[in-house]
Amino acid sequence: MLVNLVTPIDFTSKSNKPAQRKSTVSASSDSVDPVTRTTISLEFASLGHRDHCPLGIYILPSPDTITVWDGVFFVHQGYFADAVFKFRLTFPSTYPENPPPSQILFGRIPPACVAQLRHL
């Protein structure tokens, strides 16, 4: 599990207290079962092996919670070759019994593919 152990310091204030980090994730995601948290962490660690992550997919957990992963998929071949898709996986509290839903946040499809899609 990747954890940010460094607390940001505000050098502009005269106080020596570290700045408070603002969370962008809801508090409910912090109440993840330890077994689920460990399973998700092991899933991420396994992506470091050469054959475990498909070619063209880059993914990282959110710095705020291990249950939200953001990724980018660069398509190298096939119908959507040269397309780029940004996506998010949000692991449910019932993981691994239920898979994480994926959400496509952004996609860039090459003009040649768009022209072919219009003819379908």
Sine and cosine of phi, psi and omega as CSV:
sin_phi,cos_phi,sin_psi,cos_psi,sin_omega,cos_omega
0.00,0.00,0.74,-0.68,0.04,-1.00
-1.00,0.02,0.81,-0.59,-0.02,-1.00
-0.78,-0.63,0.70,-0.71,0.07,-1.00
-1.00,0.08,0.97,-0.25,-0.04,-1.00
-1.00,-0.02,-0.14,0.99,-0.02,-1.00
-1.00,-0.05,0.82,-0.57,0.04,-1.00
-1.00,-0.03,0.78,-0.63,-0.01,-1.00
-0.91,0.42,0.60,-0.80,0.01,-1.00
-0.93,-0.37,0.73,-0.69,0.03,-1.00
-1.00,-0.02,0.96,-0.28,-0.05,-1.00
-0.99,0.15,-0.16,0.99,-0.01,-1.00
-0.99,0.10,-0.34,0.94,0.01,-1.00
-1.00,-0.02,0.36,-0.93,-0.01,-1.00
-1.00,0.07,-0.11,0.99,0.01,-1.00
-0.99,0.11,0.57,-0.82,0.03,-1.00
-1.00,-0.02,0.10,1.00,0.00,-1.00
-0.97,0.24,0.65,-0.76,0.05,-1.00
-0.92,0.40,0.51,-0.86,0.03,-1.00
-0.93,0.37,0.55,-0.83,0.04,-1.00
-0.99,0.17,0.74,-0.67,0.02,-1.00
-0.99,0.14,0.74,-0.67,0.02,-1.00
-1.00,0.01,0.79,-0.61,0.00,-1.00
-1.00,0.03,0.67,-0.74,0.04,-1.00
-0.98,-0.20,0.05,1.00,-0.03,-1.00
-0.91,-0.41,0.56,-0.83,-0.04,-1.00
-0.90,0.43,0.42,-0.91,-0.04,-1.00
-0.91,0.41,-0.40,0.92,-0.03,-1.00
-0.91,0.42,-0.43,0.90,-0.01,-1.00
-0.96,0.27,-0.30,0.95,0.02,-1.00
-0.97,0.23,-0.26,0.96,-0.04,-1.00
-0.99,-0.10,0.73,0.69,-0.01,-1.00
-1.00,0.09,0.67,-0.74,0.05,-1.00
-0.83,0.55,0.69,-0.73,-0.01,-1.00
-0.85,0.53,-0.57,0.82,0.02,-1.00
-0.92,0.39,-0.68,0.74,0.04,-1.00
-0.90,0.44,-0.70,0.71,0.01,-1.00
-0.86,0.52,-0.69,0.73,0.01,-1.00
-0.92,0.40,-0.66,0.75,0.01,-1.00
-0.88,0.47,-0.70,0.71,0.02,-1.00
-0.91,0.42,-0.65,0.76,0.02,-1.00
-0.89,0.46,-0.65,0.76,0.03,-1.00
-0.92,0.40,-0.59,0.81,0.06,-1.00
-0.87,0.49,-0.71,0.71,0.00,-1.00
-0.91,0.41,-0.67,0.75,0.01,-1.00
-0.88,0.47,-0.58,0.81,-0.01,-1.00
-0.93,0.36,-0.35,0.94,0.02,-1.00
-0.93,0.37,-0.26,0.96,0.04,-1.00
-0.96,0.29,-0.29,0.96,0.05,-1.00
-0.96,0.27,0.55,-0.83,-0.16,-0.99
-0.82,0.57,-0.66,0.75,-0.11,-0.99
-0.99,-0.17,0.14,0.99,-0.09,-1.00
-1.00,-0.05,-0.35,0.94,0.00,-1.00
-0.90,-0.43,0.83,-0.56,-0.02,-1.00
-0.86,0.51,0.49,-0.87,0.01,-1.00
-0.86,0.51,0.75,-0.66,0.06,-1.00
1.00,-0.03,0.00,1.00,0.02,-1.00
-0.96,-0.29,0.80,-0.60,0.04,-1.00
-0.82,-0.57,0.79,-0.61,-0.12,-0.99
-0.57,-0.82,0.60,-0.80,0.03,-1.00
-0.62,-0.78,0.58,-0.82,0.12,-0.99
-0.95,0.33,0.43,-0.90,0.07,-1.00
-0.90,0.44,0.57,-0.82,0.04,-1.00
-0.93,0.37,-0.27,0.96,-0.04,-1.00
-1.00,-0.04,-0.49,0.87,-0.03,-1.00
-0.42,-0.91,0.59,-0.81,0.00,-1.00
-0.97,0.25,-0.24,0.97,-0.08,-1.00
-0.99,0.11,-0.10,0.99,0.02,-1.00
-0.85,-0.53,0.86,-0.51,0.03,-1.00
-0.89,-0.45,0.70,-0.72,0.10,-1.00
-0.94,-0.35,0.67,-0.75,-0.05,-1.00
-0.57,-0.82,0.23,-0.97,0.06,-1.00
-0.75,-0.66,0.68,-0.74,0.00,-1.00
-0.87,-0.50,0.91,-0.40,0.08,-1.00
-0.99,-0.14,0.92,-0.40,-0.04,-1.00
-0.99,0.14,0.82,-0.57,-0.07,-1.00
-0.98,-0.18,-0.40,0.92,-0.03,-1.00
-0.48,-0.88,0.22,-0.98,0.00,-1.00
0.99,-0.12,-0.23,-0.97,-0.09,-1.00
-0.87,0.49,-0.61,0.79,-0.03,-1.00
-0.98,-0.22,0.52,0.86,0.01,-1.00
-0.81,0.59,0.66,-0.75,-0.03,-1.00
0.97,0.26,0.13,0.99,0.08,-1.00
-0.99,0.15,0.42,-0.91,0.03,-1.00
-0.76,-0.66,0.77,-0.64,0.00,-1.00
-0.79,-0.61,0.79,-0.61,0.12,-0.99
-0.99,-0.13,0.73,-0.68,-0.06,-1.00
-0.65,-0.76,0.22,-0.97,0.03,-1.00
-0.71,-0.71,0.72,-0.69,0.13,-0.99
-0.95,-0.31,0.75,-0.66,0.06,-1.00
-0.86,-0.52,0.94,-0.35,-0.06,-1.00
-0.98,0.22,0.77,-0.63,0.03,-1.00
-0.97,0.24,0.29,-0.96,0.02,-1.00
-0.92,0.39,-0.27,0.96,0.00,-1.00
-1.00,-0.07,0.20,0.98,0.04,-1.00
-0.93,0.38,0.68,-0.73,0.24,0.97
-1.00,-0.09,0.08,1.00,0.03,-1.00
-0.90,0.44,-0.60,0.80,0.02,-1.00
-0.88,-0.47,0.73,-0.69,-0.03,-1.00
-0.96,0.29,0.36,-0.93,0.03,-1.00
-0.97,0.24,0.70,-0.71,0.09,-1.00
-0.95,0.30,0.58,-0.82,0.05,-1.00
-0.96,-0.28,0.56,-0.83,-0.02,-1.00
-0.75,-0.66,0.85,-0.53,0.05,-1.00
-0.99,0.11,0.87,-0.50,-0.05,-1.00
-1.00,-0.02,-0.50,0.87,-0.07,-1.00
-0.35,-0.94,0.60,-0.80,0.07,-1.00
-0.59,-0.81,0.69,-0.73,0.10,-1.00
-0.88,-0.47,0.92,-0.40,-0.03,-1.00
-0.96,-0.27,0.75,-0.66,-0.01,-1.00
-0.85,0.53,0.55,-0.83,-0.03,-1.00
-0.83,0.56,-0.56,0.83,0.01,-1.00
-0.89,0.46,-0.62,0.78,0.03,-1.00
-0.93,0.36,-0.63,0.78,0.00,-1.00
-0.89,0.46,-0.67,0.74,0.02,-1.00
-0.89,0.46,-0.64,0.77,0.02,-1.00
-0.94,0.35,-0.58,0.81,0.01,-1.00
-0.91,0.41,-0.53,0.85,0.00,-1.00
-0.92,0.40,-0.44,0.90,-0.03,-1.00
-1.00,0.09,-0.12,0.99,-0.01,-1.00
-0.99,0.16,0.00,0.00,0.00,0.00
